[in-house]
Amino acid sequence: MNDNAVFEYEGNLHIHSFFSDGAGTVSEIIQAASKIGLDFIILNDHDFMADSLHLDAEGFHSGVLTLVGLEIGRLSHHYLAYDLKEMAMAGDSSPQEVIDRVNKQGGFGFLAHPFEKGMAFHDKSTAYIWKDLTVTGFTGIEIWNFSSRWKERVRTVLHGLFFLLFKSWLLRGPSSKTLSFWDKLCQQRRVVAIGGSDSHGALFKWGKLRFRPLTYDFLLNTINVHILLDRKLPKDFSRARAKVYRAMRDGRLFIAHERLAPATGFRFNYISEYDIRLTMGEEGQFEPGQIHVETPKHGEIRLMKDGILEKRWYGRKASFHVAEKGVYRVEISLYTFPFGWRPWIYSNPIYLR
C-alpha cells in the first residue's frame, strides 16, 4: 500500500446491545458512536442470548457504518465472529468446530480476551478464557479489551472507586501473556491483532447501589481500531462493509487507547532498498531496507522484532535500518502527568520472511 494514498477510518469492534446483555438499543449505541465521531461500529452480541443475527440492523446510520457480528461461546472460548451470513451457535460444539463453522460460511474471527482474569470484587474472578490453544483457522486475537483489563484490577470497594476515578489513565496494556502468545503465533503465520471496548453499558448493582460505571459514551472512545484503506470508504453499504472486513482480515489496522489522545495519523511502514513498500499487516520477502514510524504526539516508540525489544526512541518520528528478516511491530506509550508512561498504540506487524 502506498502511504501517500492512505485513508484512515476509526471504529469500535466489540459492542453488546439489548439483543443480548447490553443495556442499550442499537439506535442509542449508534448515537453515542456518532457523537464521538466514529466511522464504523460492529455489534457482537452473545449467540446464546440473541434470538437471531439481526443483520437488519446493518447500514449507514447517522453517518456511522453499522455492522453486526457475534460473540460465540458461553463459559469459555469466546469467539468474535465477523462477516457472517447467518446465525452461528456454539451449543455443545468444540471451539475448533465453532471456528470451522464460521469459516465455512465465509466469515472470520478472533479469540476474544483469551487470558482475562475477571473481577475479584464482584463476580468472584469469573473469566471467559481460551483453554484450548491448539485451535487453528482463526484470523487473529483480541489482544486489548478495555473492560477485561479494567475489571481485573478491582478487588475491593476502594479499588473500584480508585479505578473508576482514574479509569482513563491507569488502564493496563495487553497482558504479557497475551502478547507472548500472539508473537509466537506470528512466527508461524500472519495473525491479526484487534482491540475492543467490550461495551455493555450495564447497570452495576451492589446492595441498594445502582449506577453505570462504564457507559457507551465512555467505552466507545476507549480501545478502538484504525483501519487503513487505499481508497475512500464507499458510500454504498455493501462495498463499504466489504472494505472494512477486508482490512480486518488483512491486519491493515492499529489499536489505540483514544481516551489518552486521538491516534489518527499513526504510521508504520517499511521500504526496501528496491522500493518495495509494506505497511502493517503485510508480508514480504526479506530485503534490507528502512522502517519508518510516525506518531501524532510525542511518545515512547518501541520497535519489537519477533516479540523482543529491538530499539527505543522518544519523539514523534523514528527510522530503523532493517538488516535481518523478522516480524516487526510497534508499541507507543504516552506520558501523562502524574501517571507516567501509559500504553497508547499497538500496531499489527510487518512480516519480513
N, C-alpha and C positions, 0 to 999 in steps of 0.2 A: 504493500500500500504506500503510495506517495504521500508523505506527511504534509505536503503543500496543499493537498486537496482532502483534508480530513474534516469530517463533520461529526461533532460530538453531541451525544444525547444522554441525559441523565434519567435513571429510573430506579424504582424500588421493586425488588423481585419476590418478596416473601411477606404476603399480607393475608390476614384472615378476616372474613366478613361474617355477617349474621347467617350466611349459608352453613357455617359450622360453629366454631366457638368464638368468633369475633363479635364485638359489640355494635359495629357499625353497618349500615346498609351500603351497598355498592355506591349509591349516589353520594352518601356522606364521605366515603373514602375518596371518591373522585374529587369532590370539592376541596378536601384537605390537600390532595396532591396538586390540584390546580393552584391553590393559594400559595403553596411552596414554590411552584414553578417547574414541577417535574414534567418531563416529556412523555414518560410512559410508566405504567404500573402493571404488575402481574399478581393476580389473586391466587393463592394456594390454599384453598380450604381443605380440611381433612376429609379423606374419602369416606371414612366410616360414619361421619356426621352429615355429609351433604347428600341430598336426595337425587342430585344429578350433577352433570358437569357445568351447567349454566353458561354455555357458550353464547347464549343470547345476551349476556351482559357485555360482551366484547364490542369494541368500536372506538371511534374518536368521540370523547365526551368532554365538553368544556375545555377543549384543546389538549386533553390527555389521552394518549393511546392506551386503552384499557384491554388487557389480555387476561385469559383465565387458564390456570393450570390446576394442579392438585398437590397436596402433601399426602402421600400414600404411606400408610403404616399406622400402627396403634401404640403398642407398648414399647417398641424399639424399631430400628431400621426405617426411620422416616425418610422418604424419597421425594424430593421436589421434582415433579414432572411437568414438562412444558411441551407445547405444540401437539397437544392431544386432539384426537378427532372424536373420541367417545370416552365414556366413564371407565375408569380403571380402579378396581377394588383390590385391596390386599387380601382380605379374608384370611384363609389359612395358608396362603401361598408363602413360599420361602422368599427372602429378599432377592435372590437371583431370578426367581420366577417373575417377580414384580418388574424388575429391570427389563427382562426379556419381553414382557407383555407391553411395556411402554414402547420399547424399540420396534416391536412388531407392527404397531400402528403408526410408525413414522415419527414418534416423539423422542424426547431425550430427557436426561435428568441428572440430578446432583444428590450426593449423600448429604443430608441435612444435619447440621450441628452434631457431627459424628462422635465427639468426645465431651459433650457438655456434662456438667456436674449437678445441676439442679439447685434449688434454693433450700438451704438448711432450715431457715426460719419458719417458712410457711408450708412447704409441701414435702418435708422430710427428705430433701435432696433427690426427689424423683427426677430422673434424667432419661431422655429418649435417645439412647446412643446406638451406634452401629457396632454390633457384636461380631458379625460375620464380615471380616475384612478381606475375604478371599473372592468376593464378588467381582465380576467383570462386566464390561459393556456399558458402564455409566460414563457420562460425558465429563463429569467433574465433581467438585466438592464445595459445599458452602463452608468456607474457611472462617468467616467472621459473621456472627449473629449477635446483634445488639442485645436482644432480650436474654439470650442464654448467658452471655458474658456479664451482663449487669446483675442478673438474679443470683448467680452463683456466689457472689460476694456478700449477700445479705444473710447473716447468721443470727442476728438479734434485732430487736426494735431499734436500737441505736445505730446499728449498721444500716438498717433500712432508711432511717431519717438522713444519715450522712450521705449515703449513695444516691438518695433522691435529690438532695440539695445540690450535689456536685456531679450529677449523672453524665453531663456532657464532657466533663474534664477528667474524670477518673476511670473512664472505660478502658479496659484492657484490650490489647490487640488480639489477634488469633493466638490460641494457645501454642506452646512449643510442640506439643504432641501432634496437633493438627498440622502445623507447618512441616514437621519432620515427615509425617505420613504422606503429605502432598509432594514434598520434594523427592522422596524416594520413588513415588509413582511416576513423576516426571522424567526420571532417568530411563524409564521403560517406554513411555509414550506421552503424547500430549494430553494433559489433564487440566481442564479449565477450572479456575477458582472463581467463585462468586461470593458475594456477601449480601446480607439482608437484615431487615429490622425485626422480622417475625412479629409484625404488628397485630395486636388483638384489640387494643383499646378497652381492655377488660376492667371490670369493676373489682377492686380489691376489697375483700371482706375479712374483718378481724374483730370479733366481738360485735359491738354496735357501730364500729367504724366502717364507713363506706366512702371510697374515693377511687379515682382513676390515676394511678401513678405514672402510667406511660400511655399517653393519648396518641391518636393517629396524627394529630397536628405535630406532635413532637417526634414520634418514631419515623414518620415518612421522610424526615430530614436528618436521619442519622446515618446508618450504614447503607449507602447507595452504590450503584454501579454506573460507570460512564462507558457507553459503547462507542466505538469508532467506526464510521461508515465512510465509504469513498464517494458517496453522493448524498444529497439531502434526503431526509426521510420522506418517502412519498406521501401524498395526501390521500391516496387510495388505501383503504384499510387493509385489504388482503396483501398488497405489496409491502406496506409498512410492517405488518405482522411478520411476513417472511424475512424482511431485512433485520429486524430486531432478533429474531430467533437464529438467523444465520450468524450474526455477530456473537451471540451467546455460545453457539455450538463451537465456533472457531476460537473463542477466547480473546476476541478483539475488544477487550474491556479492562478497566481497572476498578478497584474497590476503594471507596473513600468514606471517612467519617466527616460528613458535611457539617455537623454541629461545631466542629473545631474551626473550620474555614471552608469556603467553597473551593472545590478541587478542579473546577473546569480549567483546562489548559495544560494539565499534566501530560507530558510526552516522554516516551521511552522507545528509542529506535536504534537500529544497527545498520551501518553502511559498510559494505566490504570494500576492499581495495579495487574491486572490479565493478563497483557501483551497484551491487546487489543490495536492495533495501528491504528490511524486515521491521515489523513493529510487533507489539506484544501479542502473543498467541500464535505467531507464525514460526515456521520451521524451515531450516535450510541447511545445505551442506556447509561445513565449516570452511571459512576463508579468513585470513587476517583482516581486521577492519576496526571500526570505531563504534563504540556505544555512546549515545548522546541521551542525556536526561535533562528535562526542564520541568520545574515546578512553579505554580502560580505564586507561591510565597516562600520566603527564606525558611529552609528546614535542614534537618539532618538527612542526607541521602545515603542509603546503604545499598551497594550493589552486591547481590548474592549470586554465587556460582555453585550449582549443584547443592544448594542449601547451606553453603558456608560463606561467611562474610569475606568478600574479595577486596572491597575498597569502601572508604567512607569519606564523604565530603560535607561541608556546611555551606549553604548558599542556595541559589535558585537554578544553577546550571552545573552540569558535570559531564566530562568526557573521559572515556577509558579505551585504551588500545587493547583489543581482543587478540590474544596470541594463542589461545587454546580453545578447543571445542568445549562445549558445556551448555548447561541450562541456566540462563541468566535471567534474574528478575530483580525488581527494585522495591525497597521499602522506604517510606518517607515518614519522619516524625516531625512534629511541630512543637515549638516551645511556647508554653502558655504559663504565664506567671499567675500564681505561685506554684503551679503543679509540675513544672519542669517539662521535659520532652514527653509528648504524648503521641501514640500511634495515629497516623493520619491516612496514608495511601499505601496500597499494596497492588503492584502490577501483576498481570499474567506474564509468564516467561517468554523470552525469545529462545528458541531451541536451535543451537548450532551443533549438529551431529558429526 
